[in-house]
Amino acid sequence: MLILLPPSEGKTAPAAGEPADPAGLWLPGLAGARRRILGRLVTVTRRTSARGVADSLAILGLSAGQHGEIARNAALVTAPAAPAAEVYTGVLYEALGTTGLSPGARAWVDERAVVFSGLWGVLRLSDRIPAYRCSVGVTLPVVGGLTAYWKKALSPALDRAAGDGPVLDLRSGAYAAMWAPSGELAGRTMALRVLHERVVDGEPRRSVVSHFNKATKGRLVRALAEAGAAPASVEELLSVLRDLKYTVEERPVAAGRPRQVDVIVREL
């Protein structure tokens, strides 16, 4: 099974460690594509003139108060790196809590969960990276839009890496656009969203709650890891989630598209 995760906007910068090696990350065949983005991002953010800094902030979609993110990107080539599970600190990763997992559960996560990134393409949580700021929605000079860039680079590599087991897609929309499983693989892919159900005027109503959506996904991956889940199909994955006391409902989709599943939660 392969689990697809979004990155976290919040990151903790490693205090020490050797710099990241693009070829040392998962799928080393992507090293050239990673180096191109890394080099262009560093070049853009190394400009120190007022105009250069303003351009960098605009390119990365940052405010004037986020000037420190520009300086951080400018030093990425030599910045200390640590496992991605320790660098990403957003809601999903706090709920996943890899540092509190048993060795067996942590190995399960490291083998199956992969993170999509505007800078690195895709990586495992055990891969060593520095803290950075570069969403997939960014358009870099010369390179162009990162979504289109990575979609072209990732498709052949991930089509092979997905193997013949189920794929659990927990990505947000922007990162889901980097790679869209198709054909037979789409039928083995389960895209999951989280809905909060509450009763209003005697009627049940459902809505997406962003913060709790991320937390639920993190807890769900943790539960699968602690259970040592090894489903061989989407049907088996659905069964495992129900055994773990999750309420899951599948929605109909057109042929050739990933299967769509809702996790229903009633308490935030």
C-alpha positions in Angstrom: 0.0 0.0 0.0 1.1 3.5 -0.8 -0.2 6.5 1.2 -0.1 10.0 -0.4 0.2 12.9 1.9 0.4 16.7 1.4 3.3 18.6 2.9 2.9 21.0 5.9 3.2 24.8 5.6 4.6 24.8 9.1 8.1 23.5 9.4 10.8 23.2 12.1 14.3 24.0 10.9 16.8 21.4 11.9 19.5 22.8 14.2 22.3 20.6 12.9 23.0 17.9 10.3 24.4 17.5 6.8 22.6 19.2 3.9 19.9 17.3 1.9 21.1 15.2 -1.0 18.5 15.3 -3.9 19.7 11.9 -5.0 19.4 10.5 -1.5 15.6 11.0 -1.4 13.0 8.4 -2.4 13.0 7.8 -6.1 16.6 9.0 -6.8 15.8 9.1 -10.5 14.1 12.5 -9.7 17.4 14.0 -8.5 17.9 16.0 -11.7 14.4 17.5 -11.5 14.9 18.3 -7.8 18.2 20.0 -8.4 16.7 22.2 -11.1 14.0 23.5 -8.8 16.4 23.8 -5.9 18.9 25.8 -7.9 16.3 28.1 -9.4 14.6 28.7 -6.0 18.0 29.5 -4.4 18.9 31.9 -7.2 15.6 33.7 -7.0 15.8 34.2 -3.2 19.5 35.2 -3.0 18.8 38.6 -4.4 19.2 41.1 -1.6 18.1 44.4 -3.2 14.7 45.8 -2.2 13.3 45.0 -5.6 14.8 41.5 -5.6 13.3 40.7 -2.2 9.9 42.1 -3.2 10.0 39.9 -6.4 10.9 36.9 -4.3 8.0 37.5 -1.9 5.6 37.9 -4.8 6.8 34.7 -6.6 6.4 32.7 -3.4 3.1 34.2 -2.5 4.5 35.6 0.8 3.8 38.8 2.7 6.4 41.4 3.7 6.4 40.0 7.2 7.7 36.7 5.9 11.0 38.0 4.8 12.8 35.3 6.9 11.4 32.7 4.6 13.3 34.2 1.7 16.6 34.1 3.7 15.9 30.5 4.6 15.4 29.5 1.0 18.5 31.3 -0.1 20.6 29.0 2.2 18.9 25.7 1.2 22.0 24.2 -0.4 24.0 24.2 2.8 21.1 24.2 5.4 21.0 21.3 7.9 18.6 18.5 7.1 16.6 16.1 9.2 13.9 13.5 8.6 10.9 15.0 6.9 8.7 13.6 9.8 10.6 16.0 12.1 10.6 19.0 9.8 6.9 19.0 8.9 4.9 20.3 11.9 1.4 21.0 10.7 -1.8 19.6 12.0 -1.7 16.4 10.1 1.8 15.6 11.2 1.1 16.5 14.8 -1.8 14.1 14.8 0.3 11.4 13.1 2.9 11.8 15.8 5.7 9.6 14.4 8.0 10.2 17.3 5.5 8.4 19.6 5.1 5.4 17.4 6.6 2.0 18.3 9.6 1.0 16.1 7.4 -1.4 14.1 4.7 1.2 13.5 7.3 3.9 12.5 8.9 1.5 10.0 5.4 0.9 8.6 4.9 4.6 8.1 8.4 5.1 6.6 7.8 2.4 4.1 4.3 3.3 2.9 3.7 7.1 3.4 5.1 9.6 0.9 4.8 13.4 0.9 4.2 15.5 -2.2 6.3 18.7 -2.2 6.7 21.7 -4.6 10.4 21.6 -4.0 11.3 17.9 -3.8 8.5 16.3 -5.9 7.8 13.4 -3.6 9.7 11.9 -0.6 9.4 9.5 2.3 9.0 10.7 5.9 12.4 9.2 6.7 14.1 11.3 3.9 16.3 14.1 5.2 15.3 17.6 4.2 15.8 21.2 5.4 13.0 23.6 6.3 11.9 25.5 3.1 9.1 27.5 1.7 7.9 26.6 -1.8 4.3 25.5 -2.4 3.3 23.7 -5.6 1.3 26.7 -6.7 4.5 28.7 -7.3 5.6 29.7 -10.7 9.4 30.0 -10.9 11.3 32.0 -13.5 12.6 29.8 -16.4 11.0 26.6 -14.9 7.4 27.8 -15.0 4.5 26.4 -12.9 5.5 23.7 -10.5 2.3 21.7 -10.8 2.9 21.1 -14.5 6.6 20.6 -14.0 6.1 17.8 -11.4 3.2 16.3 -13.2 5.4 15.5 -16.1 8.3 14.3 -14.0 6.4 12.2 -11.5 4.0 10.3 -13.7 6.3 7.5 -14.9 8.1 7.2 -11.6 5.0 6.9 -9.4 3.1 4.7 -11.8 5.9 2.2 -11.2 6.3 2.9 -7.5 2.6 2.3 -6.8 3.1 -1.4 -7.4 0.0 -3.6 -7.4 -1.5 -2.7 -4.0 -4.0 -0.1 -3.0 -3.2 3.6 -2.9 -4.7 5.8 -0.2 -4.8 9.4 -1.3 -5.0 12.0 1.5 -3.6 15.0 -0.5 -5.2 18.4 -0.8 -6.4 19.5 -4.2 -3.2 21.5 -5.2 -0.9 18.5 -4.5 -3.3 16.0 -5.9 -2.8 17.7 -9.3 0.9 16.7 -9.2 0.0 13.1 -10.0 -3.3 11.6 -10.9 -3.5 7.8 -11.0 -5.2 6.6 -14.2 -6.4 3.4 -15.8 -6.1 0.3 -13.8 -4.2 2.1 -11.1 -7.1 4.6 -10.6 -9.3 1.6 -9.6 -6.8 0.8 -6.9 -6.7 4.3 -5.6 -9.0 5.6 -2.8 -9.2 9.4 -2.4 -10.4 10.2 1.1 -12.1 13.3 2.5 -13.3 14.0 6.0 -16.8 15.3 6.7 -18.2 16.5 10.1 -21.7 15.5 10.7 -23.9 17.4 13.1 -27.6 17.7 13.7 -29.2 21.1 12.9 -32.9 21.6 13.5 -33.3 17.9 13.8 -31.6 17.1 10.5 -28.1 15.7 10.0 -25.8 18.0 8.0 -22.3 17.4 6.8 -19.5 19.8 6.1 -15.7 19.9 5.5 -13.8 21.3 8.5 -10.2 22.1 7.4 -8.4 21.8 10.7 -10.2 18.6 11.8 -9.9 17.2 8.3 -6.1 17.3 8.6 -6.1 16.0 12.2 -8.4 13.1 11.3 -6.2 12.1 8.4 -3.1 12.1 10.6 -4.8 10.0 13.2 -6.1 7.6 10.6 -2.6 6.9 9.2 -1.4 6.4 12.8 -4.1 3.9 13.5 -3.3 2.0 10.3 0.4 2.0 11.3 -0.3 0.8 14.8 -2.5 -2.0 13.4 0.2 -3.0 11.0 -2.4 -2.9 8.2 -1.6 -4.8 5.1 -4.6 -4.6 2.8 -4.2 -6.0 -0.7 -7.1 -4.1 -2.2 -9.4 -1.0 -1.7 -12.1 -3.4 -0.4 -9.7 -4.7 2.2 -8.6 -1.2 3.1 -12.2 -0.2 3.6 -12.7 -3.2 5.9 -9.6 -2.3 7.9 -10.9 1.2 8.5 -14.3 -0.1 9.6 -12.5 -2.5 12.0 -10.7 0.5 13.4 -14.1 2.1 14.1 -14.1 4.6 11.3 -17.4 5.4 9.6 -16.7 5.3 5.9 -19.0 5.7 2.9 -18.1 5.3 -0.7 -19.4 7.8 -3.3 -20.1 6.7 -7.0 -17.6 7.9 -9.6 -17.2 7.6 -13.3 -15.2 4.7 -14.6 -11.4 5.3 -14.8 -11.4 7.7 -11.8 -10.0 7.0 -8.3 -12.6 5.8 -5.9 -14.0 8.5 -3.6 -14.6 7.7 0.1 -15.8 9.9 2.9 -14.9 9.4 6.6 -17.7 10.7 8.7 -16.9 12.2 12.1 -19.4 13.4 14.7 -17.1 14.9 17.3 -14.4 17.6 16.7 
